[in-house]
Amino acid sequence: RVDLLESAGAHKAKVLLVALDNPEKAKELVHTAKRHFPHLTVLVRARGRSDAFELHDAGVEHIYRETFD
């Protein structure tokens, strides 16, 4: 929700770290953040390769794949 991001300080933040267990919710959050807070650098945890590709296609440049650890 945009109002929660706003109340959490997204309008003045520099970075948004997304580490949700649900890949669909993570992508939804990325789309919302990019639409309403384009100044944010978004770092996202991806569960696997397919999630990482989908996030990359959504415009995320900083993806951490947990399966590499």
C-alpha distances in whole Angstrom, upper triangle without the diagonal:
4,5,5,7,9,10,11,13,12,14,17,16,18,17,14,15,14,16,15,17,16,16,14,11,12,13,10,8,11,11,8,9,13,12,10,12,15,17,16,18,16,18,17,19,21,23,25,27,25,22,23,24,21,19,22,22,18,20,19,22,22,22,23,25,26,29,31,31
4,5,5,6,9,10,11,9,10,14,14,16,16,13,15,15,17,17,20,19,19,17,14,14,14,11,9,11,11,7,8,11,10,7,9,13,15,14,16,15,18,18,20,22,24,27,28,27,23,24,25,22,20,22,22,18,19,19,21,21,22,24,26,27,30,32,32
4,5,5,6,8,10,10,11,14,15,17,17,15,17,17,19,19,22,21,21,20,16,17,18,15,12,15,15,11,11,14,13,10,12,15,17,16,19,18,20,20,23,25,27,30,31,30,26,27,28,26,23,26,26,22,23,22,25,24,25,26,29,29,32,34,34
4,5,5,6,9,9,11,14,13,16,16,13,15,14,16,16,19,18,19,18,15,15,17,14,11,14,15,11,11,15,15,12,13,16,17,15,18,16,18,18,20,23,25,28,29,28,25,25,27,25,22,25,25,22,22,21,24,23,23,24,26,26,30,31,31
4,6,5,6,5,8,11,10,13,12,10,12,12,15,15,18,18,19,18,14,14,15,13,10,11,13,9,8,12,12,9,9,13,13,12,14,13,15,16,18,21,23,26,27,27,23,23,25,23,20,22,23,19,19,18,20,19,20,22,24,25,28,29,29
4,5,5,5,6,9,10,13,13,12,15,15,18,19,22,22,22,21,18,17,18,16,13,14,15,11,10,13,13,9,9,13,13,12,15,15,18,19,22,24,27,30,31,30,26,26,28,26,23,25,25,22,21,20,22,22,23,25,27,28,32,33,33
4,5,7,9,10,11,15,15,14,16,17,19,19,23,23,24,23,19,19,20,18,15,17,18,15,13,16,16,13,13,16,16,15,18,18,20,21,23,26,28,31,33,32,28,28,30,28,25,27,28,25,24,23,25,24,25,26,29,29,33,34,33
4,6,9,9,9,12,12,11,13,14,16,17,20,21,22,21,18,17,19,17,14,15,17,14,12,16,16,14,12,16,15,13,15,15,17,18,20,23,25,28,30,30,26,26,28,26,23,25,27,23,23,21,23,21,22,23,26,26,29,30,30
4,5,6,6,10,11,10,13,15,18,19,23,23,23,23,20,19,20,19,15,16,17,15,12,15,16,12,11,14,13,11,14,14,16,18,21,24,27,29,31,31,27,26,29,27,23,25,26,23,22,20,22,21,22,23,26,27,31,31,31
4,5,5,8,8,8,11,13,16,17,21,21,21,21,18,16,17,16,12,12,14,11,8,11,12,9,7,10,9,8,11,11,14,16,19,21,24,27,28,28,24,23,25,23,20,21,23,19,18,17,18,18,19,21,24,25,29,29,29
4,6,9,10,11,14,16,20,21,25,25,24,24,21,19,20,18,15,15,15,13,10,12,12,9,7,9,8,8,12,13,16,19,22,25,28,30,31,30,27,26,27,26,22,23,24,21,19,19,20,20,22,24,27,28,32,32,32
4,7,9,11,14,17,20,22,26,26,26,26,23,21,22,21,17,17,18,16,13,14,15,12,9,11,9,9,12,14,16,19,22,25,28,31,32,32,28,27,29,27,24,24,26,23,21,20,20,20,22,24,27,28,32,32,32
4,6,8,11,14,17,19,23,24,23,23,21,18,19,19,15,15,17,15,11,13,15,13,9,11,9,7,9,11,13,16,19,22,25,27,28,29,25,24,26,25,21,22,24,21,19,17,17,16,19,20,24,25,28,28,28
4,7,10,13,17,19,23,24,23,23,21,18,19,19,16,14,16,16,12,12,15,14,10,10,7,5,6,9,11,14,17,21,24,26,26,27,24,22,24,23,19,20,22,19,17,15,15,14,16,18,22,23,27,26,26
4,6,10,13,16,19,20,19,20,18,15,16,17,13,12,15,14,11,11,15,14,10,11,9,5,5,6,7,11,14,17,20,22,23,24,20,19,21,20,16,17,19,17,15,12,12,11,13,14,18,19,23,23,23
4,6,10,12,16,17,16,17,14,12,13,13,10,9,12,12,8,10,13,13,10,11,10,6,6,5,6,8,11,14,18,20,21,21,18,17,19,18,14,16,18,15,14,11,12,11,12,13,16,17,21,21,22
4,6,9,13,14,14,16,13,10,12,14,10,10,13,13,11,13,16,16,13,14,14,10,9,6,5,6,8,12,14,17,19,19,16,15,18,17,13,15,18,16,15,11,12,10,10,10,13,14,18,18,18
4,6,10,11,10,12,10,7,9,11,8,8,12,12,10,12,15,16,14,15,16,12,11,7,6,5,6,9,12,15,17,17,13,13,16,14,11,14,16,14,14,11,13,11,10,10,12,13,16,17,18
4,7,9,9,12,10,7,11,12,10,11,15,15,14,16,19,19,18,19,19,16,14,11,9,6,5,8,10,13,15,16,12,13,16,15,13,15,18,16,17,13,15,12,10,9,11,10,14,15,15
4,5,7,9,7,6,9,11,9,11,14,14,14,17,19,19,19,20,21,18,17,13,11,9,7,9,9,13,16,16,12,13,16,15,13,16,18,16,18,15,17,15,13,12,13,12,15,17,17
4,6,9,8,8,11,13,12,14,17,17,18,20,22,23,22,23,25,21,20,16,14,11,9,9,8,12,15,15,11,13,17,15,14,18,19,18,20,17,19,17,14,13,12,11,13,16,16
4,6,5,6,9,10,11,12,15,16,17,18,20,21,22,23,24,21,20,17,15,12,10,10,9,12,15,13,10,13,15,13,13,17,18,16,18,17,19,18,15,15,14,13,15,18,19
4,5,5,6,9,10,11,12,14,15,16,18,20,20,21,23,20,19,15,14,10,9,7,7,10,12,10,7,10,12,10,9,13,14,13,15,14,16,15,13,13,12,12,14,17,18
4,5,5,6,9,10,11,12,14,15,17,18,19,20,22,20,19,16,15,12,12,11,11,13,14,12,9,12,13,10,10,14,14,12,15,14,18,17,15,16,15,16,18,21,22
4,5,5,6,9,10,10,12,14,15,16,17,19,21,18,18,15,14,12,12,12,13,15,17,15,12,14,16,13,12,15,16,13,16,15,18,17,15,16,16,17,19,22,23
4,5,5,6,9,10,10,12,14,15,16,16,18,15,15,11,11,8,9,9,11,13,15,13,10,11,13,11,9,13,14,11,13,11,14,13,12,13,13,14,17,19,20
4,5,5,6,9,10,11,12,14,15,15,17,15,15,11,12,9,10,10,12,14,14,12,9,10,11,8,7,10,11,8,10,10,13,13,12,14,14,16,18,20,22
4,5,5,6,9,10,11,12,14,15,17,15,16,13,14,12,13,13,15,17,18,16,13,14,15,12,10,14,13,10,13,12,16,16,15,17,18,19,21,24,25
4,5,5,6,8,10,11,11,13,15,12,13,10,11,10,12,13,16,18,19,18,14,15,16,13,11,14,15,11,13,12,15,15,14,16,17,19,21,23,24
4,5,5,6,8,10,10,10,13,10,10,7,9,8,11,12,15,17,17,16,13,13,14,11,8,11,12,8,9,8,11,12,12,14,16,18,20,22,23
4,6,5,6,9,10,10,13,12,13,10,13,12,15,15,18,19,19,17,14,15,15,12,10,12,11,7,9,10,13,14,15,17,19,21,23,25,26
4,6,5,6,8,10,13,11,13,11,14,14,16,17,20,22,22,21,17,18,18,15,13,15,15,11,12,12,16,17,17,19,21,23,26,27,28
4,5,5,5,7,9,8,10,8,11,12,15,17,20,22,22,21,18,17,19,16,13,15,15,12,12,11,14,14,15,18,20,22,25,26,27
4,6,5,5,8,7,9,8,12,13,16,17,21,22,22,21,18,17,17,15,12,13,13,9,9,9,12,13,15,18,20,23,25,26,28
4,6,6,10,10,12,12,15,16,19,20,23,25,24,23,20,20,20,17,15,16,15,11,11,13,15,17,18,21,24,26,28,30,31
4,6,9,10,13,13,16,17,20,22,25,27,27,26,22,22,23,20,17,19,18,15,14,15,17,18,20,23,25,27,30,31,32
4,5,6,9,10,14,15,19,21,24,26,26,25,22,21,22,20,17,18,18,15,14,13,15,16,18,21,24,26,29,29,30
4,6,8,9,13,15,19,21,24,25,25,24,21,20,21,19,16,16,16,13,11,12,13,15,17,20,23,25,28,29,30
4,7,9,13,16,19,22,25,27,26,26,23,21,22,21,18,17,18,16,13,13,13,14,17,20,23,25,29,29,29
4,6,9,12,16,18,22,24,24,24,21,19,20,19,15,16,17,14,12,11,12,12,14,17,20,22,25,25,26
4,7,10,14,16,20,21,21,22,19,16,18,17,14,14,16,13,11,9,9,8,11,14,17,19,22,22,23
4,6,10,12,16,18,18,18,15,13,15,14,11,11,14,11,9,7,8,7,9,11,14,16,19,20,20
4,7,10,13,15,16,17,13,11,14,14,10,11,14,12,11,7,8,5,6,7,11,13,16,16,17
4,6,10,12,13,14,10,9,12,11,8,10,13,11,11,8,9,6,5,6,9,10,13,14,15
4,7,9,11,12,9,8,12,12,9,12,15,14,14,11,11,9,6,5,6,7,10,11,12
4,6,8,9,6,5,9,9,8,10,13,13,14,11,12,10,7,6,5,6,8,10,12
4,7,8,6,7,11,11,11,13,16,16,17,15,16,14,10,9,6,6,7,10,11
4,6,5,6,9,10,11,12,14,15,17,15,16,14,11,9,6,7,6,9,11
4,5,5,6,9,10,10,12,14,15,14,14,14,10,10,7,10,8,10,13
4,5,5,6,9,10,11,12,15,14,15,15,12,13,10,12,12,14,17
4,5,5,6,9,10,11,13,11,13,13,10,11,9,11,11,13,16
4,5,5,6,9,10,11,9,10,10,7,8,7,10,11,12,15
4,5,5,6,9,10,10,11,12,9,11,10,14,14,15,18
4,5,5,6,9,9,11,13,11,13,12,15,16,17,20
4,5,5,7,6,8,9,8,10,11,14,15,16,19
4,5,5,5,6,8,8,11,12,15,16,17,20
4,5,7,9,12,11,15,15,18,19,20,23
4,6,9,11,11,15,16,19,20,21,24
4,6,9,10,14,16,19,21,21,23
4,6,7,11,13,16,18,18,20
4,6,10,12,16,18,17,19
4,7,10,13,15,15,16
4,6,9,12,12,13
4,6,9,9,10
4,5,6,8
4,5,6
4,5
4
